[in-house]
Amino acid sequence: MKITRITAYRVELPLVEGDYKWSGGKGVTTFDSTVVVVDTDEGLQGFGEVCPLGPFYLPAYGDGVRTGLAELGPHLIGCDPTAVLPLNDWMDRCLKGHPYVKSGIDMACWDLWGKATGLPVASLLGGVYTESVPLYRAISQEEPEKMAAKVAGYRSEGYRRFQLKVGGDPDMDILRIRQVREILEPGDVLVADANTGWLRHQALRVAGAVADLDVYIEQPCLTYEECLGVREHTTLPFVLDECVDGVNPLLRAISERAMDVVNLKISKLGGLTRLKLARDLCVAHGIAMTIEDSWGGDIITSAIAHLAQSTPPQNLFSCTDFNSYVTRRNALGAPRRQEGRLSILPRPGLGVEPAWDELGDPMVDIVAG
C-alpha cells in the first residue's frame, strides 16, 4: 500500500457553552480543527484530526498545522502508511520538530492500518481491556458558585471526574476548589488544574490551604523545575501536563518521581505511534494517565477512545469526549458519552467517516505526480 494523496480541511468547532477559559485570562470560543485525509493506491482512505487549543496554550496553532502539512506532505507520497515506525522516522527527517503537524497524518495511517487488516485501532494498539472507559469533564474558569453549579449539572449527566480550571488569584482558587469539592461525593475525582498559572509560592499556598481535601494538583507552574519544587512540598497527588511534551521529559519525570498522573496528549507527542510508546512506558513504571489531546472533534474523540480502551484500567486515570463540548460534527460514527463513560465501536480502523458536507474545499491538496 502506498500513499497517493494527502488533503487537509479546516473545520471550525464552536463551543456548546459559548466559551472556554483557563489561567491567565486565556480563552477561546471556536476551535480551529484540521481534518487530514490520506488516500492510497488500494482505494482505502485514512482519517486524522489536529485541533490546537489556540496559539497560546502550546507551541501549536491551526494555520501552522496546514502550513506544515503543505511542507511535509510531498515527502510522504509513495510511503507505506501501515509502516508507522519507519513513517514517523521519515517525517522527523523531513521536518524537524513540529510534532503537532505530524499527528494527523500518523492518526490517519493507524486508521488505514486498521482498515487494511479489518481490525479496530484499539486491537493494533494492544487489545481492548474493558467495554468502556471513564471520562472527565473540564470546567471553564469562572466564579466559584458558577463552577460548582456546572459540576453539579455535569455530575447529573453521569460524569464523576472533574478538571477544575484554576491558576488565577490563589484566594479565589481556594474558594473554587472548596466549593466544588463540597458538592461532590466520596469516589468522585477532583483535579485542580492551574495550566501553569501560578508562581511557586502561590501554588504552595493553595496546596497547603486545601491539604485536607480529596483533590489532585495539576501543572501548577510553567516549568518542570518549578512544578517539581511544589511536588516536593505537598502530599496531595500530583499531575503533570504541559511540561511533559515528549518521551525524554516523560522519562525524566518518571525517574525523579515528579508526578503520580500524567496527561498524554496525542498531538503534543506527534500522534498515536509516539503516544503508544509513552503510554507503555507509564504502564511499565506504574504511572496513571489521562489519555486526551489539546482539543478536537469526532475523529480525535474516536482516537482517544481507542487508546484508552487499549490501556490497562489500573493505569487509566481518565480520558475526554471532546465531541460533546462542541456544537458541530466533523465526522460520523464517533463514540458518544453514555453515563460518564466512552466506548469504541467494533469497526475497522477508527470507525469514523468525515462529515464531508461540513468540510468544504481542501486547504491543502498534495497528489502523486
Buried (B, 14 or more C-beta within 10 A) or exposed (E): BBBBBBBBBBBBBBBEBEEBBBBBEBBBEBBBBBBBBBBBEEEBBBBBBBBBBBBEBBBBBBEBBBBBBBBBBEBBBEBBBBBBEEBBEBBBEBBEEBBBBBBBBBBBBBBBBBBBEEBBBBBBBBEBBBEBBBBBBBBBBBEBEBBBBBBEEBBEEBBBBBBBBBBBEBEEBBBBBBBBBEEBEEEBBBBBBBBBBBEBEBBBBBBEBBEEBBBBBBBBBBEBEBBBBBBEEBEBBBBBBBBBBBBEBBBBBBEEEBBBBBBBBBBBBBBBBBBBBBBBBBBEBEBBBBBBBBBBBBBBBBBBBBBBBBBEEEBBBBBBBBBBBBEBBBBEBBBEBEEBBBBBBEBBBBBBBBBEEBBEEBBBBBEEE
